[in-house]
Amino acid sequence: MNRIGASKVGTSVLFGVLFGLYTHHSRLQWNRLGREAYLASQGRHFDSYIAAAQPEFLTICASVLVIVGIFGVYELVAFLLSSASGWISPDDRSNAASGPSKSS
């Protein structure tokens, strides 16, 4: 696997672990606070965001911006992992040892 592919897999695993930790922490917090606090929070969320629908255009634009932002952060982390890793795949080593290829 080349360096870029390995860094993208590593970034995906890293984001998966971070999301899992966040979800676990959230569940522990709501478990500690109890059912009534959770239901009250969900009621406030519904009243604030769901009941008063936003315009469709605004929702689509905001969703596109969030997705582009998440993808940008993913690519940045993958690039940083790729640059910091310094891994050289076996194909790269054999090409480097044989020197530049000559085209005929």
N, C-alpha and C positions, 0 to 999 in steps of 0.2 A: 504494500500500500504506500502510495507516495505521501510526501509530507503534508500537502494540502488536504488530501483525503483524511489522513489521520487527525489533523487538527480540526476538521469539520466534525468527525465522529466524536472527538474529545469534547468539542464545544457542545454538541447535542447531549452527550452524557452529563456534562457539567450543568447545563440548563435544566435537564431532567431532575438531577439531584437537588438543585436549588429549589425548583418548583415543588418537589416532593417534601422537602424540609419546610417550605412555607405552608403547604397544605396541612402537614402534620401539626405544625405549631398552631395554625388557626383552629383545627379540630380540638386540640388540647385546651385552647383558650375557651372555646365555646362549651366544652365539656365541663370546665371548671366554673364558668359563669352560670350554667344551667339552661334549662329549656325555656323558661320565661324570658330571660334576657335575649336569647337567640330569636325567639318569636317576635319580641318587641323590636329588635334590630331589623328583622326582615320586614316588619310592618312599616317602619320608618323608611326603609329603602324603597319599598313599593310606592308609598305615598310621595316620595321625593322624585323618583326617577321613572317609574313604570306608569303610574296613573296619568301623569302629565307628559304625553308623548311629544317628542321633539320632531321638528320637520325632517322629512325623509332625506333631503339633500344634506342637511347638517350631519345626520347620522352616518351617511355614506362617506362624506368627506372626513369626518373624524375617524371612522374605521380604517380608511385608506392611510391616513397619517399614522395611526397607531401601528398598522401592519408594516409600513415602510420603516418606522422607527425601530420596531422589534427586529426586522430583517437586517437593518443597518448595524444594530448592536451585535447581532449574531455574527455577521461578517467581520466586524471589527475584532471581536474576541477570537474568531477563527484565525484571522490574520496575525494577531498578537501571539497566539499559541504556535502558529506555524513559524513565525520569526524567532520566537524564543526557544523553540525546541531544538533546532539545529540538527534534526534527524536527516540522514541521507539514506535513501532507499537503496537496495542492492543494485537496481538498474542504474542509478546515478553514479554509484561507485565504479561500476564496470565501464560506463561511458567516460568517467573522469580519468580512469587508469589508461584507457586506450587512446586518449587524446581526442582532438576534434575529428569528426568524421569528414571524409573526403567524398564529395559527390562527383559522379562521373558524367 
